[in-house]
């Protein structure tokens, strides 16, 4: 990969492109920490742990703002002390470079 994922921006996905194959997805995944492939390589997933609900909610709100800025929206479930993030490109029903860009920027929220 030429550039760090966090330095890139999500490009609007209009559909009509093939999702990444498993080997391509694994290449992008190797640039992330703690993310896993899910649903036969069609999604990426990570669970974050926190010490209380307020920290979790603050994290989720920051992800929401980031998602709006990037124009790319993850699936988020959260509760007391945890947030589970699943990312994929809905229009192509699989993974695109955008998904890994968003994941890298989500990780930066906590650094």
N, C-alpha and C positions, 0 to 999 in steps of 0.2 A: 504494500500500500504506500502511495506516495506521500500522503498528508495524514496527520493525526485526525482521527474521526471527529474529535471535539472541535477542530478548526473548520470543519465543513458545515454546510447548512442543508437542511432537508429541502429537496426540490419537490414541487407538486407532482404527485403521481396521478397521471391521467388514466391509468389502466392500459391494457393492450401490450404490456411488456411481460415477459416471463419472470416468474419469481426466481430467486437465487436457488441453485442446486445445493445439495448438502455440503459438498466440498467447498463451494464458494462461501456458504454461510459459516462453515467452520473456520475459514480463513479470516473473515471479519470477526468472528467470535474470539479468536486468539488475541485480538487487540483489546478485549474487554476483560474485566475481572469479576468472577462470580456469576456470570450469566450462563444460562444453559439453553440448548435447543429443546424445543417442546413440539408436540404434535407432528411427529415425523419430519422435523426440520422446517416447519411452516411458521413457527413463532419462536421468539426468545423470551426468557423468563428469569426473574430474579426476585428473591425475597430479602427485604431489609428489616432489621430488628432495631427497636428503640426501647427506651426505658419507661416511656409513658405515652398516653394518648396524645397529649399536646404536641410533643416532638413529632409524633407520627403525622398528625394533622398538618403541622407546619411544613413538613417534607412534601406531603401530598399537594398542598396548595402551591408550593414552589414548582412542582412538576406540572401542575395545571397551567401556570403562567408560562413556563418553558414550552409546553405543548402548543399553546396559542401562538407564541412567538415563532415557533418552527412550522406551524401549520400541520403538525403530525401528532396524533393523539393516542396514547397507550390505554390499555385496559388496566384499571387500578382497583384492587380490593384492599381494604385496610381496616384495622381495628386497634384495640389497645396493644401497643408495642410492636406492631408489624405493618408492613405495606408490601403487597405482592404486585409486581409490575409485569404485564405481558404486552409485548409489542409485536405487531405485524402490519403489513400493508393490506388493508381491507379490500381495496380495489383489485388487487392481484391475488388475493387469498394466499399470501405467502410472504416471504422476506425480500426486502429490497435494501440497498445500502442505507437508505434513510432510517431504517429501523435501528441499525447499529450506530448511526450518528446520534440519534435521540438517546439511545442507551448510554453512550459515552458522556453525553451532557447531563443526564440524570445522575450518573456517578459523581460528576463534578460538584453537584449541589452539596454533597457531604464533605467535600475536601476543603 
